[in-house]
C-alpha cells in the first residue's frame, strides 16, 4: 500500500508537526510527502528520512501544477492520497475524477473559520473550501467536536473517523534557565508560553487583555510562532504598555527546550482541533490553561491538569493565570505538571494515532 500526503508546505504550526511525526511512523517506501513550496515542513521531513516531492508554484494562485499532480499520483500508483489544508483539498478536488486513488483528508481546523477576518477574499475562499469538502471520500477529524461540525455541514457521519493527536513521550528536559537568560529575566519570574501562529483565530488579543488586567511585573508571556498579524499584535503590546512583559520569539524549532523553562502553557484559540502544542507542554510536565475548544477537555479532563476557560473571555483567562501563579508561589503547580504528564503519556501516544490511521487506510484500499 502506497500513501501520498499532500500539503501546501508553508505550515509552521501544529499541522506541520502532525504530518512529519505521523509519516515518520510508516515505512519509508510506503509514504511520500508532496508540497507546493519549500519551507520548515519539507526540511524537517527530509531530516527524518521521509521522501519529499515538490511541485513549486509561482504564487498560491498558480494552477498550472494541477495536471502535474494528477500525473504524479497515477504514475506512482498511490492507493491513498491524504490531503491537509484548504489549498491541498482544493487542488485535489480538481483532479478527483482523473485519479484512481482514494482521497482522504484530515480536518485540523474549523473549515468555516479558516479564513477568519479575510474580507471578501476570505468569504470566497471559505465558500470554495466548503464546496470542496463534498467531494472527499473519507475524513479524519481531530476531535469529536470537529466531527460534529462536519456532520452539520452535510458530511455523512459514517465517512468520518475521529482521531486525537499524539506525540512520542520522552523523559522531560531539565530546567536550565537558558530561556530566562536569553530574555534577561529573573529565575523567579513566572513564564507563560504560548506556541501558536500569529493569526486572528489564535486569540492572542485575549491573552494580552488578561495580562494587562493582572498588571504583575513578575508574569511574563513568551510568544512562539509567526504569522500574518504580527504587526497588529506588536501594536497591541505597545498600546497596552506590555513591552517589558511580552517576548516575541518567532518560529523556533526548540519548543521542548522553551517549554522546559516555562511554568505554564497557554492556548487561547477561538477554534482548535486537538493541539499538539499542548501535548508538547505536557511532555515537559508543564500544566495548561486553554480555551474550551476542540478536544481540549479530553486532555484537560480534570482540574488536576490545568484550567479550561470559555473562548473570548479575558476575565476568565486572567483568573486562571492568577490561580496558576498562586499555585507556582505555593509550590503546587509542579504537581499539576506531573499529573498531566502521567495522563497524557498514557492516553495520547503517537503510536496509537498511527495505528488507528493505518487501519483506516487498509480498509479503504481494499474497497
N, C-alpha and C positions, 0 to 999 in steps of 0.2 A: 504494500500500500504506500502510495506517494502523496504527500500533502504539501501544498503551496500556501504560504501565508503572505497576504498582500496588505501593505500598509503604506501610507504616504511617505514616511521616512523622516519627517520633520519633528516627530514627537520627542519630548524630553521628559515627560512626566510618567504617570502610572502605567499608561498603555505601553510605553516603551519597555518598561521593566517587565510587565506581564508577558509580552511577546518573547523577549530574549530569554527569560528564565524558563518559559514554557517550552520553547523549541530545544533548549538545552537538555530536556528530559527525554527526547526522542533520538533514535539512531540517526547519525548524520546523513546517511544515504537515503533516509525516508522523508526528510523535510527540507524545505528551501524557503528562504525569505526573499520577497521581491519588493523593492521600494522605488519611489519615483524621484527621490533626491537623497543625496548622501548626507550624513549627519551622525550625531551620537548613537542613534539606534543601530544603524548599519555597522558603525565602527565597533560598537560593543558586541554585536552578533559575530562579526569576523573574529574578534578576540576570543570568543568562546568556541571557535571552530565551526560555526554554522555557515552553511553555504548561503551567500548573499548575491542576488542578481539585481541590477538596476536598469530601469527604463527611464532615463532622465527627461524631464520636461523643461521647456524654456520658461514656462510660467505655470501656475496651477490651473490655468485655463487652456493649456496646450493639450488638445485631444488627439493629436496625431499618434500617440503611443497606444491607443486603444486596440487597433488591429494587431500591433506587435504583441500586446498582452494575450490576445486570443491565440495567436500563432504559437507563442511560447508555451501556453498551457497545453495545447493539443500536441505539439511536438514532443514535449516531455512526458505526456500521458499521465498527468496527475489525476488521482482518483478523487481528491478533495481539494477545493480551493477555499481557504479560510481567510476572510477579509476582516479588516479592523478599521473603523472610522468612516466618516461620510464620503471622503474622496474615493477611497478604495471601493466602497459599496457602489457609488455612482458609476465608476468605470466598469465594474463587474456587471452592472445592470445592462450596459450597452452590448455586452458580448455573451450574455447568458445562453441565448439560443444557438451560439456558434461553438460552444464547448460541450464536451461530454461529462466533465467533472461535476460532482455535486457541490453546490455553493452553500457555505455556511458562514455565519458572522458571529462575532462577539459584541454584545451591546455593553460598552464601557461607560456610557453616559445616557442621560435622558435625551432622546433624539429631538424632542420639542424645544430643548434649551441649548443645543449645541452651538447655535449662532446667536446667542443672547446678546442684546444691545448691538446687533449688526445692522440696524436700519433696514432700508428697503432691500439691500443685497442679502442681509441676513434672513429676511422673510422669504425671499425667493429660494435661498439655499435650504431653508427648513422645509419648504414645500417639496423640493426635489428629494430631499433626504427621506421624507415620509413616504413619498411615492415609491422610492427605491426599495423600501422595506417589504413591499408587497410581492416582490419578485424573488426573494431569498428562499432557499429550500429549507434551511434549518437555522435555529438561533441558540446561542449560549447567552444567558442573561446573568450578569454578575451580582444578582441579588433577587430575592423573591419580589421585591418592590418593582424592579425593572421588568420582571416577567409580567407582573400585573399591568404595568404601563403599556407593554406590547399588546397584551390582550385587549386593553382599552382602545388601542389603535387599530384593532381588527385582525391581529395575528392569531391564528388558532393556537390554543394552549398546548396541543399535542406535538407541535413542532418547536417548542421552546424548552430548553434544558437549563435549569438553574445550577450555576457553579459559584463557588466562593473562591476568591483569590487565595493563593497560598505562597509561601516562601520556604526556603530551606533554613530552618532554625539552627543556630550555632551558638557557641559559647559567647556571651556578650563581651565587648571590649572593655578594657579598664579605663576608668575616667582619668585622663592625664592633664586636663585643664588647658590643653593647647588651644581650644576654641576661645577660651577666656583670654588667653594671651594674644591671640590674633585680633580680638575685638577690643583689647585693652580693658577688660572687665575684671572685677574682683572675683576671687574664687568663691566668695559668699553670695554673689549676685544670683538672682533667680532667673534661669534661662529657659524661655519658652521657644520651641522651634516649630515652624510651620513650613512643611515641604509641599509646595503647590505652585503650579504655573500661575503667572500673574494675569488672571483672566477674571472678568466680572462674576462668573459662576462660583468662584472660589471664596468669596466673602471676606477678602482682606479688609474691606472698609468696616465690617462689623467688629473685627478684632481690634482695629485701630481705635474705634469709638470706645470699646470696652477698656482698652489700655489707658485712654485719656481719662475715663471715669475714675480709674484707680489712682492715677497721679502718684505712683510709687517709684522713686528713682532706682530702687533695687531690682525692679522687674524689667527684664529685657526681652524683646521679641526679635528672633532671628528668622528672616525670610529666605528660604532656599528655593530657587526657581526663577525663571524669566518669562516674559510674555508680552502681549500687546498693550497692556495698560500699566507698564512700569512707571512711565512718566506721571500718570494720574495718581498712582499710589504714592510715589515720592512727593507729589504735591500735597496729598492728604497729610502725610507725615509732617511736612513743613507747616501746613495750616494749623495743625493740632499741637505744634511745638514739641514733637516727639523725637526729634533728631538724635537725642542722646540715648533713647531707649529702643530704637528700631534699627536693625542692621540688615542690609541687603547683601546677600552672598552670591546671588545669581545662580546659574546652573553649576551644580557640583556633583562629582562622582564619589565623594567620600561621605555620603549621607550617614552611614553607620557610625563613622567617627564623630560627626556633628551631633547625632542623637546621643552617643555615649557620654558627651559632655553637657547634655541638656538635662532639665529636670521634669519637663512636661512637653508633650507633643500636642499640637493643635490642628483641628480641621474645622473650617467654618463654612463649608460649601453649601450652596442652595440646593444642589443636586449632586449625587455621587453614586457610584456603584458599590464596590467593596474595596476601600482604598488600600493599596499596597503600602503607602507611606505609613499608615497606622500599624500595619504588621511589622514593618521595619523598626518602628519605635518600640513595639512590644518585644522584638528580638533583643533590644538593648535594655530591656526591663524599665522602660520609660512609660509611665501611665499617660492617659489620654483625656483630652477634652474635645468633644466632637459634637457637631450639629446632628440632629436626628434624620440622617439621610441614608438611602440605600440599605445595605446590610450591616450598618454600624452596630445596631443593637445585638446582632449575633456575636460580634466581637466584644463589645462593652455590655455584656449581658448582666452585669452586676455592678453596683457602685464600689465594689472592691477593686475594680479595674480602672475606674476613671469616672468621667462625667459626660452625660448626654444632655444637650440643651436644644431648645427649639431653633429652627432656622431663623435668620434675620432678626435676632434678639440680642442686642448688645448688652442689655441689662443682665440677662441670664448668663451670658458669656462672662461678664465681669464678676458675677457672683461665683461662678465656677473657678475662675482664676484666683479669686480671693481665697476660696476654700483650699485649692491646691497649694497656694503659697503658705497658708496657715499649716497645712499638713507637712510641708517642707520644713518649716521652722520647728515643728514639734517632732520631726523625725519619722512621721508616719507615711510619707509619700513613697519612700523606698519599698515599703511593704506592699503597697498597691502595685508597684512595678513588678515585684516578684510574683504576685498572684496573677497579673496579666500575662506574664511570660509563660507561666505554667498552663494557663487556659489556652492561649493562642498556639503554643507549640504542640499541644495535644490535638487541637481541632482544625488547624488551618495549615497543613503541610503542603508543599509544592508537589510532593509525590502523589498525594491523594487527588489533587487537581488534575495532574497529567493523566492518571489512570482513568478518571471519570471522562475526560475528553476523548481519550483513546478508545474507550468502549463505544462512544457515540460514533466516532469515525468508522470503526469496523462495521457497525450496524448499518450505517448509511452506504458504505462502499459496497455492501452485498446486495443492495436493492437493484 
